[in-house]
Every structure is written in structure tokens, then in C-alpha cells.
Amino acid sequence: MPEFRRDPIIGRWVIVDPSRSFKKMTYSAEEEYPKDVSKCPFCAGNESMTRPEILAYADSCRQPNSKNWTLRVIPNNKPILEIEGALKRRGEGMYDKMDGIGAHEIIIETPKHCMSIADKSEKEYGDVYSAIIERVKDLRRDTRLEYILAFKNYGISANALFEHPHSQLIAMPIVPKRVREEITGAENYFKYKERCVFCDIIAQETSSGIRVVEENEDFIALCPYASRYPFETWVLPKNHFTDFDLLPNKELKSLSKISRSVFVKLYNVLDNPSYSSLIHTSPLKEKNMSYYHWHIEIIPKLTKTAGFEWGSGLYVNPVLPEEAAKYLRESE
């Protein structure tokens, strides 16, 4: 029988239907992309097709915006938000608005055009995280900005416009509603129990083990109790950190290791699925947020949102989180 499960962080209910057992299906992300990669703006040798780089990992003798790099960060050619200008907050009758000021950057993860989530090394995962940390620390200095979201869309079903491996970073002058809901939920839980809700989740999941995918000394990967999507997986630091960009080097290496392992498991179990992943961290200007706990959310694109979900605000997950975790845990 289907059951309702309540998310302990924001109080959102989801419907999990255990009658729909998981069956091995093909959700491959390798489809529909153009075969001719000569015009890919992210490939080595095509640096002139992008805006000038903001950051690059390469040999010290390399000239900027040339070949022989391992990672590049560039402004998006068609940004959602622009860095130049002023916010110009104003009203229009009862409505509020401001100019679309912010930053939209692309992290080109590798010069190699074709690289699946299982092909990336621990170092390559670590370089992406390091680049995000560098960019967040730099953008923190812009007093107009309130929040920075780092995310990755992989595959056609996740609306990734380019096959070439890349992540994105969007800095904005507001705190997004989804993040605000998490912050408010975590704060309310802390006021009631004087503990971090994320730390309590880690403690309970470690104790039961049924939704744990993998863990190491510093991180745990799990399928949340009230997962919105099939095979939704979170990666959380075991030590309490509020800001992703304050992650110590030791924990960065552990994060790279568990990230690669989790993505290899998803690749093997779901046959290279399209997915979105994102980093939820603390807002830039809000202090004393000891009740919040940064984390990574990974959402394979296996189902589509339809009328019931849009109309009710409820998610329907056809795969039990316990079953999803078991499949991932047992995967090589």
C-alpha cells in the first residue's frame, strides 16, 4: 500500500508507493547529442568560442585562454543573471522587482568531450569542488549577492545543453525559496530540540543502515527517508559545517572519494542516467547559522512531474528509498 512520509527538515509530505518495485531499465544519458564535436565551445582548442576565462587549472607557463588546461571557469555566454549594473529595487503598485544582477559561470570540468560520470577520477571530482570553493570565496566580496548555487545537469533528460562535462554556478541577490524552506525548517528543529536536524538524520541513518549507500570517515551518502524522486541520494559531511566553501582540504579529499563512488554506483545501477546535482550551503550574509548543515543532493531524472504533483505540491516516488539504497549499496 502507498504511504505518506514526512520530510523532517521542511515538513513536506511525499507519497512512496512500495508496490512499484524497481526493475532494471535503461535511462541512459547518452542520446540525441550531435555527433560532430568540432564546434563544441568547451573542448580544448576552442577557447576563442567562449568568453575569457575567470579561472583555469593548468601549467604555470600556459597563456590564458589557450589549450593545455585541465579545468576552466568561464562566464556563461547566455547568462541568466548579469554581473554588471545595480539592483535598482523598486515597486510597481503592489508588486516588487529589481534588475537581474548576479553571476552565471560555467565550470568546464575536463578538456575531454566524452566523459561519463564513471570515467572521472577522484582528482577530477576534487578539482571541480576546489574550483567552486575558489569562485564562492571570490564572489562573497560582492555585497549585492545573497546566495550562490552550484549545480550540474547531466544528460538530455536533465536539460544539459552540452554533452561536454560541465557544472554551473549562479550567484543571486536573493535566497531561493527552496533553500529558505530548508533554513527555516532547520532553525525550527534547532529551537525545539537544540540539535541540528541534519546531524540527527546522519545519526539515525547510521544507526539503522537501511538507507545508507556508503560512508567514509568524513561523509555519508544516503537515500533520504522522504525521497522525492527514485534513487534520490544525498551526501552530507559527518562533521557539522554550515558553509561549503569552508571545507578543509582533508574533508575535500574524502568528499571527492565518496562522490566518485556514489556516481559510479548510479552509473552501474541505472545505466548512466541523466541527473541533476546541487550543493545547498548557507547564504552569504547570514551569520550564526549553527543550525544549518551544507549537503549535496543528487537527483536522477527517472520520472516526470505531472498534473497531480504540480497541483498538490506532493511528490510521488515509485521506489522505496530503502530499496534504492540497497541496489546502490550492493553495486560495485
MILUM-833062 format. One record per residue (C-alpha): x negated, y negated, z negated. Coordinates in steps of 0.001 Angstrom, whole numbers, padded with zeros to 6 digits. Layout:
// residues N
<pt><px>X</px><py>Y</py><pz>Z</pz></pt>
...
This chain:
// residues 332
<pt><px>000000</px><py>000000</py><pz>000000</pz></pt>
<pt><px>-001296</px><py>-003525</py><pz>000740</pz></pt>
<pt><px>-002355</px><py>-005556</py><pz>-002288</pz></pt>
<pt><px>-002881</px><py>-009199</py><pz>-003160</pz></pt>
<pt><px>-006309</px><py>-010144</py><pz>-004514</pz></pt>
<pt><px>-007115</px><py>-013483</py><pz>-006096</pz></pt>
<pt><px>-010400</px><py>-015261</py><pz>-005445</pz></pt>
<pt><px>-011791</px><py>-016122</py><pz>-008917</pz></pt>
<pt><px>-013549</px><py>-019241</py><pz>-007630</pz></pt>
<pt><px>-010850</px><py>-021269</py><pz>-005886</pz></pt>
<pt><px>-007746</px><py>-019281</py><pz>-006822</pz></pt>
<pt><px>-006924</px><py>-018396</py><pz>-003215</pz></pt>
<pt><px>-004966</px><py>-015179</py><pz>-002652</pz></pt>
<pt><px>-005766</px><py>-012749</py><pz>000156</pz></pt>
<pt><px>-003951</px><py>-009621</py><pz>001306</pz></pt>
<pt><px>-006062</px><py>-006485</py><pz>001574</pz></pt>
<pt><px>-004473</px><py>-003535</py><pz>003370</pz></pt>
<pt><px>-006242</px><py>-000292</py><pz>002396</pz></pt>
<pt><px>-004034</px><py>001723</py><pz>004746</pz></pt>
<pt><px>-006052</px><py>000373</py><pz>007657</pz></pt>
<pt><px>-009246</px><py>002375</py><pz>007201</pz></pt>
<pt><px>-012366</px><py>001266</py><pz>009032</pz></pt>
<pt><px>-013166</px><py>003048</py><pz>012271</pz></pt>
<pt><px>-016373</px><py>002679</py><pz>014242</pz></pt>
<pt><px>-015617</px><py>000228</py><pz>017024</pz></pt>
<pt><px>-017623</px><py>-001944</py><pz>019397</pz></pt>
<pt><px>-017788</px><py>-005630</py><pz>018534</pz></pt>
<pt><px>-020977</px><py>-006349</py><pz>020437</pz></pt>
<pt><px>-022142</px><py>-009943</py><pz>020748</pz></pt>
<pt><px>-023942</px><py>-009153</py><pz>023987</pz></pt>
<pt><px>-021288</px><py>-010168</py><pz>026513</pz></pt>
<pt><px>-020376</px><py>-012862</py><pz>029003</pz></pt>
<pt><px>-023558</px><py>-014960</py><pz>028732</pz></pt>
<pt><px>-025220</px><py>-015974</py><pz>032007</pz></pt>
<pt><px>-027941</px><py>-013578</py><pz>033142</pz></pt>
<pt><px>-030148</px><py>-016340</py><pz>034570</pz></pt>
<pt><px>-032078</px><py>-017731</py><pz>031594</pz></pt>
<pt><px>-034373</px><py>-020026</py><pz>033596</pz></pt>
<pt><px>-032220</px><py>-023040</py><pz>032728</pz></pt>
<pt><px>-031885</px><py>-022303</py><pz>029019</pz></pt>
<pt><px>-032864</px><py>-025557</py><pz>027222</pz></pt>
<pt><px>-034067</px><py>-023631</py><pz>024178</pz></pt>
<pt><px>-036637</px><py>-021471</py><pz>025992</pz></pt>
<pt><px>-040354</px><py>-022227</py><pz>025843</pz></pt>
<pt><px>-041365</px><py>-024308</py><pz>028848</pz></pt>
<pt><px>-038023</px><py>-026128</py><pz>028984</pz></pt>
<pt><px>-038781</px><py>-028618</py><pz>026230</pz></pt>
<pt><px>-038038</px><py>-031528</py><pz>028585</pz></pt>
<pt><px>-034405</px><py>-030366</py><pz>028721</pz></pt>
<pt><px>-033848</px><py>-031278</py><pz>025062</pz></pt>
<pt><px>-034122</px><py>-034464</py><pz>023072</pz></pt>
<pt><px>-037547</px><py>-034993</py><pz>021395</pz></pt>
<pt><px>-038192</px><py>-032545</py><pz>018568</pz></pt>
<pt><px>-037855</px><py>-033563</py><pz>014927</pz></pt>
<pt><px>-039876</px><py>-030666</py><pz>013548</pz></pt>
<pt><px>-041893</px><py>-027808</py><pz>015026</pz></pt>
<pt><px>-043822</px><py>-024844</py><pz>013674</pz></pt>
<pt><px>-046864</px><py>-024452</py><pz>015906</pz></pt>
<pt><px>-050639</px><py>-024647</py><pz>016040</pz></pt>
<pt><px>-052027</px><py>-027958</py><pz>014850</pz></pt>
<pt><px>-053636</px><py>-028643</py><pz>018248</pz></pt>
<pt><px>-050320</px><py>-028426</py><pz>020120</pz></pt>
<pt><px>-048906</px><py>-031586</py><pz>021672</pz></pt>
<pt><px>-045344</px><py>-032496</py><pz>020557</pz></pt>
<pt><px>-042553</px><py>-031283</py><pz>022852</pz></pt>
<pt><px>-044764</px><py>-028792</py><pz>024638</pz></pt>
<pt><px>-044998</px><py>-024992</py><pz>024686</pz></pt>
<pt><px>-046693</px><py>-022696</py><pz>022167</pz></pt>
<pt><px>-044304</px><py>-023145</py><pz>019249</pz></pt>
<pt><px>-042581</px><py>-020563</py><pz>017057</pz></pt>
<pt><px>-039673</px><py>-022782</py><pz>015891</pz></pt>
<pt><px>-038329</px><py>-026196</py><pz>016892</pz></pt>
<pt><px>-035757</px><py>-028551</py><pz>015378</pz></pt>
<pt><px>-034118</px><py>-030968</py><pz>017812</pz></pt>
<pt><px>-031160</px><py>-033375</py><pz>017767</pz></pt>
<pt><px>-028077</px><py>-031876</py><pz>019407</pz></pt>
<pt><px>-027593</px><py>-033206</py><pz>022954</pz></pt>
<pt><px>-023851</px><py>-033498</py><pz>022283</pz></pt>
<pt><px>-023700</px><py>-034200</py><pz>018550</pz></pt>
<pt><px>-020517</px><py>-034085</py><pz>016508</pz></pt>
<pt><px>-021923</px><py>-036973</py><pz>014432</pz></pt>
<pt><px>-024473</px><py>-039650</py><pz>015390</pz></pt>
<pt><px>-027284</px><py>-040870</py><pz>013123</pz></pt>
<pt><px>-027270</px><py>-044473</py><pz>014384</pz></pt>
<pt><px>-024805</px><py>-047027</py><pz>013063</pz></pt>
<pt><px>-022848</px><py>-047866</py><pz>009926</pz></pt>
<pt><px>-019900</px><py>-046109</py><pz>008324</pz></pt>
<pt><px>-017533</px><py>-049107</py><pz>008535</pz></pt>
<pt><px>-014923</px><py>-047691</py><pz>006177</pz></pt>
<pt><px>-011549</px><py>-049267</py><pz>006837</pz></pt>
<pt><px>-007832</px><py>-048734</py><pz>006656</pz></pt>
<pt><px>-005137</px><py>-048632</py><pz>009268</pz></pt>
<pt><px>-001941</px><py>-049089</py><pz>007312</pz></pt>
<pt><px>-001692</px><py>-046069</py><pz>005010</pz></pt>
<pt><px>-004482</px><py>-044238</py><pz>006893</pz></pt>
<pt><px>-008219</px><py>-044274</py><pz>006146</pz></pt>
<pt><px>-011001</px><py>-043947</py><pz>008665</pz></pt>
<pt><px>-014721</px><py>-044607</py><pz>009237</pz></pt>
<pt><px>-017195</px><py>-044245</py><pz>012074</pz></pt>
<pt><px>-018612</px><py>-040803</py><pz>012862</pz></pt>
<pt><px>-022008</px><py>-041300</py><pz>011262</pz></pt>
<pt><px>-024198</px><py>-038349</py><pz>010297</pz></pt>
<pt><px>-026704</px><py>-035995</py><pz>011884</pz></pt>
<pt><px>-026343</px><py>-032910</py><pz>014063</pz></pt>
<pt><px>-029508</px><py>-030890</py><pz>014585</pz></pt>
<pt><px>-030326</px><py>-027559</py><pz>016218</pz></pt>
<pt><px>-032907</px><py>-025153</py><pz>014825</pz></pt>
<pt><px>-034304</px><py>-023132</py><pz>017744</pz></pt>
<pt><px>-035379</px><py>-020045</py><pz>015843</pz></pt>
<pt><px>-037754</px><py>-018495</py><pz>018375</pz></pt>
<pt><px>-039166</px><py>-019114</py><pz>021878</pz></pt>
<pt><px>-037765</px><py>-015690</py><pz>022858</pz></pt>
<pt><px>-034438</px><py>-015937</py><pz>024677</pz></pt>
<pt><px>-033124</px><py>-012479</py><pz>023833</pz></pt>
<pt><px>-033460</px><py>-011518</py><pz>020197</pz></pt>
<pt><px>-030772</px><py>-009698</py><pz>018268</pz></pt>
<pt><px>-030208</px><py>-010053</py><pz>014526</pz></pt>
<pt><px>-032043</px><py>-006743</py><pz>014071</pz></pt>
<pt><px>-035121</px><py>-007877</py><pz>016035</pz></pt>
<pt><px>-036044</px><py>-010816</py><pz>013811</pz></pt>
<pt><px>-038829</px><py>-010262</py><pz>011296</pz></pt>
<pt><px>-038764</px><py>-011295</py><pz>007643</pz></pt>
<pt><px>-041145</px><py>-014128</py><pz>008514</pz></pt>
<pt><px>-038798</px><py>-015395</py><pz>011228</pz></pt>
<pt><px>-035887</px><py>-015416</py><pz>008797</pz></pt>
<pt><px>-038125</px><py>-017229</py><pz>006308</pz></pt>
<pt><px>-039178</px><py>-019842</py><pz>008866</pz></pt>
<pt><px>-035553</px><py>-020721</py><pz>009575</pz></pt>
<pt><px>-034835</px><py>-021166</py><pz>005864</pz></pt>
<pt><px>-038026</px><py>-023225</py><pz>005457</pz></pt>
<pt><px>-037015</px><py>-025498</py><pz>008335</pz></pt>
<pt><px>-033567</px><py>-026023</py><pz>006799</pz></pt>
<pt><px>-035164</px><py>-026919</py><pz>003471</pz></pt>
<pt><px>-037514</px><py>-029407</py><pz>005149</pz></pt>
<pt><px>-034693</px><py>-031077</py><pz>007026</pz></pt>
<pt><px>-032413</px><py>-031286</py><pz>003976</pz></pt>
<pt><px>-035179</px><py>-032901</py><pz>001919</pz></pt>
<pt><px>-035737</px><py>-035445</py><pz>004674</pz></pt>
<pt><px>-032047</px><py>-036223</py><pz>005212</pz></pt>
<pt><px>-031498</px><py>-036644</py><pz>001464</pz></pt>
<pt><px>-033137</px><py>-040042</py><pz>001813</pz></pt>
<pt><px>-030250</px><py>-041336</py><pz>003932</pz></pt>
<pt><px>-027880</px><py>-042933</py><pz>001420</pz></pt>
<pt><px>-024935</px><py>-042713</py><pz>003843</pz></pt>
<pt><px>-024885</px><py>-038918</py><pz>003666</pz></pt>
<pt><px>-022917</px><py>-036845</py><pz>001149</pz></pt>
<pt><px>-023276</px><py>-033248</py><pz>002311</pz></pt>
<pt><px>-025375</px><py>-031075</py><pz>004619</pz></pt>
<pt><px>-024042</px><py>-027825</py><pz>006048</pz></pt>
<pt><px>-026455</px><py>-025370</py><pz>007660</pz></pt>
<pt><px>-024801</px><py>-022642</py><pz>009701</pz></pt>
<pt><px>-025276</px><py>-020179</py><pz>012542</pz></pt>
<pt><px>-022834</px><py>-018945</py><pz>015181</pz></pt>
<pt><px>-023941</px><py>-015757</py><pz>016932</pz></pt>
<pt><px>-022171</px><py>-014268</py><pz>019932</pz></pt>
<pt><px>-019287</px><py>-015237</py><pz>022187</pz></pt>
<pt><px>-016587</px><py>-014490</py><pz>019614</pz></pt>
<pt><px>-018290</px><py>-016858</py><pz>017168</pz></pt>
<pt><px>-018287</px><py>-019657</py><pz>019770</pz></pt>
<pt><px>-022061</px><py>-019696</py><pz>020166</pz></pt>
<pt><px>-022568</px><py>-021686</py><pz>023371</pz></pt>
<pt><px>-026100</px><py>-020359</py><pz>023930</pz></pt>
<pt><px>-027385</px><py>-016813</py><pz>023719</pz></pt>
<pt><px>-030806</px><py>-018086</py><pz>022638</pz></pt>
<pt><px>-031097</px><py>-017628</py><pz>018829</pz></pt>
<pt><px>-030410</px><py>-020895</py><pz>017053</pz></pt>
<pt><px>-028853</px><py>-022342</py><pz>013917</pz></pt>
<pt><px>-027326</px><py>-025756</py><pz>013341</pz></pt>
<pt><px>-027369</px><py>-028387</py><pz>010638</pz></pt>
<pt><px>-024736</px><py>-031096</py><pz>010256</pz></pt>
<pt><px>-025140</px><py>-033904</py><pz>007734</pz></pt>
<pt><px>-021979</px><py>-035868</py><pz>006987</pz></pt>
<pt><px>-020748</px><py>-038806</py><pz>004872</pz></pt>
<pt><px>-018095</px><py>-036665</py><pz>003138</pz></pt>
<pt><px>-017945</px><py>-033425</py><pz>001147</pz></pt>
<pt><px>-015929</px><py>-030896</py><pz>003205</pz></pt>
<pt><px>-012623</px><py>-029676</py><pz>001748</pz></pt>
<pt><px>-013739</px><py>-026023</py><pz>001599</pz></pt>
<pt><px>-016853</px><py>-026947</py><pz>-000371</pz></pt>
<pt><px>-014889</px><py>-029279</py><pz>-002637</pz></pt>
<pt><px>-012484</px><py>-026452</py><pz>-003435</pz></pt>
<pt><px>-015396</px><py>-024248</py><pz>-004491</pz></pt>
<pt><px>-016913</px><py>-027002</py><pz>-006615</pz></pt>
<pt><px>-013604</px><py>-027752</py><pz>-008337</pz></pt>
<pt><px>-012935</px><py>-024063</py><pz>-008947</pz></pt>
<pt><px>-016411</px><py>-023531</py><pz>-010374</pz></pt>
<pt><px>-016075</px><py>-026596</py><pz>-012602</pz></pt>
<pt><px>-012677</px><py>-025494</py><pz>-013940</pz></pt>
<pt><px>-014012</px><py>-022000</py><pz>-014676</pz></pt>
<pt><px>-017007</px><py>-023505</py><pz>-016496</pz></pt>
<pt><px>-014788</px><py>-025766</py><pz>-018584</pz></pt>
<pt><px>-012679</px><py>-022776</py><pz>-019622</pz></pt>
<pt><px>-015399</px><py>-020160</py><pz>-020202</pz></pt>
<pt><px>-018611</px><py>-022224</py><pz>-020429</pz></pt>
<pt><px>-020197</px><py>-019942</py><pz>-017838</pz></pt>
<pt><px>-020911</px><py>-020092</py><pz>-014111</pz></pt>
<pt><px>-018269</px><py>-018186</py><pz>-012154</pz></pt>
<pt><px>-020855</px><py>-017098</py><pz>-009575</pz></pt>
<pt><px>-023156</px><py>-015752</py><pz>-012289</pz></pt>
<pt><px>-020198</px><py>-013854</py><pz>-013768</pz></pt>
<pt><px>-019402</px><py>-012396</py><pz>-010337</pz></pt>
<pt><px>-023013</px><py>-011246</py><pz>-010000</pz></pt>
<pt><px>-022904</px><py>-009643</py><pz>-013471</pz></pt>
<pt><px>-019638</px><py>-007800</py><pz>-012799</pz></pt>
<pt><px>-020598</px><py>-006635</py><pz>-009319</pz></pt>
<pt><px>-023984</px><py>-005431</py><pz>-010561</pz></pt>
<pt><px>-022231</px><py>-003507</py><pz>-013333</pz></pt>
<pt><px>-019687</px><py>-001779</py><pz>-011076</pz></pt>
<pt><px>-021863</px><py>-001475</py><pz>-007960</pz></pt>
<pt><px>-018927</px><py>-000642</py><pz>-005681</pz></pt>
<pt><px>-019088</px><py>-003863</py><pz>-003667</pz></pt>
<pt><px>-022883</px><py>-004291</py><pz>-003747</pz></pt>
<pt><px>-024559</px><py>-003952</py><pz>-000365</pz></pt>
<pt><px>-028149</px><py>-004455</py><pz>-001509</pz></pt>
<pt><px>-030182</px><py>-006268</py><pz>-004106</pz></pt>
<pt><px>-033766</px><py>-007080</py><pz>-004973</pz></pt>
<pt><px>-035449</px><py>-008858</py><pz>-007861</pz></pt>
<pt><px>-034118</px><py>-012294</py><pz>-006944</pz></pt>
<pt><px>-030998</px><py>-011801</py><pz>-004763</pz></pt>
<pt><px>-027869</px><py>-009713</py><pz>-004429</pz></pt>
<pt><px>-025743</px><py>-009089</py><pz>-001318</pz></pt>
<pt><px>-022121</px><py>-008088</py><pz>-001839</pz></pt>
<pt><px>-018704</px><py>-007925</py><pz>-000207</pz></pt>
<pt><px>-016529</px><py>-010293</py><pz>-002274</pz></pt>
<pt><px>-013614</px><py>-008817</py><pz>-004235</pz></pt>
<pt><px>-011142</px><py>-011051</py><pz>-002385</pz></pt>
<pt><px>-012851</px><py>-010941</py><pz>001016</pz></pt>
<pt><px>-011016</px><py>-012965</py><pz>003636</pz></pt>
<pt><px>-012464</px><py>-011050</py><pz>006567</pz></pt>
<pt><px>-013577</px><py>-007461</py><pz>007319</pz></pt>
<pt><px>-017199</px><py>-006957</py><pz>006261</pz></pt>
<pt><px>-017498</px><py>-010476</py><pz>004858</pz></pt>
<pt><px>-020795</px><py>-010473</py><pz>002955</pz></pt>
<pt><px>-022290</px><py>-012982</py><pz>000521</pz></pt>
<pt><px>-025923</px><py>-013357</py><pz>-000507</pz></pt>
<pt><px>-026446</px><py>-015027</py><pz>-003894</pz></pt>
<pt><px>-029552</px><py>-015843</py><pz>-005943</pz></pt>
<pt><px>-029588</px><py>-013960</py><pz>-009231</pz></pt>
<pt><px>-031227</px><py>-016929</py><pz>-010908</pz></pt>
<pt><px>-028920</px><py>-019914</py><pz>-011248</pz></pt>
<pt><px>-029758</px><py>-022513</py><pz>-008578</pz></pt>
<pt><px>-027433</px><py>-025351</py><pz>-007578</pz></pt>
<pt><px>-029403</px><py>-026690</py><pz>-004578</pz></pt>
<pt><px>-030672</px><py>-024547</py><pz>-001721</pz></pt>
<pt><px>-033498</px><py>-026940</py><pz>-000891</pz></pt>
<pt><px>-034989</px><py>-026480</py><pz>-004386</pz></pt>
<pt><px>-035572</px><py>-022766</py><pz>-003784</pz></pt>
<pt><px>-039098</px><py>-021744</py><pz>-004961</pz></pt>
<pt><px>-041450</px><py>-020029</py><pz>-002498</pz></pt>
<pt><px>-041263</px><py>-016710</py><pz>-004338</pz></pt>
<pt><px>-037474</px><py>-016617</py><pz>-004041</pz></pt>
<pt><px>-037722</px><py>-017736</py><pz>-000409</pz></pt>
<pt><px>-039668</px><py>-014570</py><pz>000404</pz></pt>
<pt><px>-037086</px><py>-012444</py><pz>-001408</pz></pt>
<pt><px>-034279</px><py>-014195</py><pz>000474</pz></pt>
<pt><px>-035969</px><py>-013522</py><pz>003811</pz></pt>
<pt><px>-036349</px><py>-009847</py><pz>002915</pz></pt>
<pt><px>-032742</px><py>-009260</py><pz>001838</pz></pt>
<pt><px>-031382</px><py>-011352</py><pz>004734</pz></pt>
<pt><px>-033126</px><py>-009214</py><pz>007310</pz></pt>
<pt><px>-031944</px><py>-006037</py><pz>005612</pz></pt>
<pt><px>-028313</px><py>-007198</py><pz>005468</pz></pt>
<pt><px>-028249</px><py>-008299</py><pz>009111</pz></pt>
<pt><px>-029825</px><py>-005011</py><pz>010232</pz></pt>
<pt><px>-027064</px><py>-003168</py><pz>008355</pz></pt>
<pt><px>-024382</px><py>-005294</py><pz>010023</pz></pt>
<pt><px>-026041</px><py>-004687</py><pz>013393</pz></pt>
<pt><px>-026064</px><py>-000911</py><pz>012879</pz></pt>
<pt><px>-022581</px><py>-000509</py><pz>011390</pz></pt>
<pt><px>-020746</px><py>-002959</py><pz>013675</pz></pt>
<pt><px>-022858</px><py>-002585</py><pz>016837</pz></pt>
<pt><px>-024405</px><py>-006052</py><pz>016967</pz></pt>
<pt><px>-021312</px><py>-008105</py><pz>016022</pz></pt>
<pt><px>-020632</px><py>-011745</py><pz>016669</pz></pt>
<pt><px>-020698</px><py>-013595</py><pz>013358</pz></pt>
<pt><px>-020904</px><py>-016935</py><pz>011604</pz></pt>
<pt><px>-023096</px><py>-017523</py><pz>008572</pz></pt>
<pt><px>-023346</px><py>-020637</py><pz>006439</pz></pt>
<pt><px>-025098</px><py>-021983</py><pz>003381</pz></pt>
<pt><px>-022935</px><py>-023556</py><pz>000686</pz></pt>
<pt><px>-025008</px><py>-025790</py><pz>-001563</pz></pt>
<pt><px>-024424</px><py>-028763</py><pz>-003861</pz></pt>
<pt><px>-023520</px><py>-032216</py><pz>-002480</pz></pt>
<pt><px>-026440</px><py>-034595</py><pz>-002089</pz></pt>
<pt><px>-025410</px><py>-037285</py><pz>-004557</pz></pt>
<pt><px>-023576</px><py>-035395</py><pz>-007294</pz></pt>
<pt><px>-025690</px><py>-034729</py><pz>-010381</pz></pt>
<pt><px>-025402</px><py>-032399</py><pz>-013366</pz></pt>
<pt><px>-023632</px><py>-029686</py><pz>-011373</pz></pt>
<pt><px>-024847</px><py>-026859</py><pz>-013589</pz></pt>
<pt><px>-021572</px><py>-025024</py><pz>-012946</pz></pt>
<pt><px>-022229</px><py>-024608</py><pz>-009191</pz></pt>
<pt><px>-024329</px><py>-021884</py><pz>-007555</pz></pt>
<pt><px>-025503</px><py>-022038</py><pz>-003937</pz></pt>
<pt><px>-024943</px><py>-018989</py><pz>-001725</pz></pt>
<pt><px>-024828</px><py>-017728</py><pz>001848</pz></pt>
<pt><px>-021587</px><py>-016478</py><pz>003419</pz></pt>
<pt><px>-021738</px><py>-014116</py><pz>006429</pz></pt>
<pt><px>-018501</px><py>-013585</py><pz>008360</pz></pt>
<pt><px>-018441</px><py>-011053</py><pz>011219</pz></pt>
<pt><px>-015915</px><py>-012032</py><pz>013892</pz></pt>
<pt><px>-013802</px><py>-008860</py><pz>013958</pz></pt>
<pt><px>-010285</px><py>-010293</py><pz>013622</pz></pt>
<pt><px>-008454</px><py>-013402</py><pz>014804</pz></pt>
<pt><px>-006398</px><py>-015857</py><pz>012789</pz></pt>
<pt><px>-002753</px><py>-015880</py><pz>013897</pz></pt>
<pt><px>000567</px><py>-017482</py><pz>013004</pz></pt>
<pt><px>001016</px><py>-015867</py><pz>009601</pz></pt>
<pt><px>-002449</px><py>-016905</py><pz>008436</pz></pt>
<pt><px>-002085</px><py>-020459</py><pz>009760</pz></pt>
<pt><px>001418</px><py>-020876</py><pz>008382</pz></pt>
<pt><px>000887</px><py>-019322</py><pz>004952</pz></pt>
<pt><px>-002753</px><py>-020082</py><pz>004243</pz></pt>
<pt><px>-003171</px><py>-016384</py><pz>003377</pz></pt>
<pt><px>-005830</px><py>-014192</py><pz>004921</pz></pt>
<pt><px>-005065</px><py>-010573</py><pz>005837</pz></pt>
<pt><px>-008109</px><py>-008311</py><pz>005612</pz></pt>
<pt><px>-007619</px><py>-004811</py><pz>007094</pz></pt>
<pt><px>-010785</px><py>-003424</py><pz>005477</pz></pt>
<pt><px>-011236</px><py>-002864</py><pz>001756</pz></pt>
<pt><px>-014363</px><py>-004726</py><pz>000530</pz></pt>
<pt><px>-015367</px><py>-001557</py><pz>-001351</pz></pt>
<pt><px>-015208</px><py>000445</py><pz>001872</pz></pt>
<pt><px>-017112</px><py>-002201</py><pz>003834</pz></pt>
<pt><px>-019846</px><py>-002327</py><pz>001177</pz></pt>
<pt><px>-020121</px><py>001475</py><pz>001239</pz></pt>
<pt><px>-020636</px><py>001539</py><pz>005006</pz></pt>
<pt><px>-023261</px><py>-001214</py><pz>004814</pz></pt>
<pt><px>-024990</px><py>000206</py><pz>001743</pz></pt>
<pt><px>-025391</px><py>003616</py><pz>003362</pz></pt>
<pt><px>-026642</px><py>002202</py><pz>006667</pz></pt>
<pt><px>-030360</px><py>002419</py><pz>007364</pz></pt>
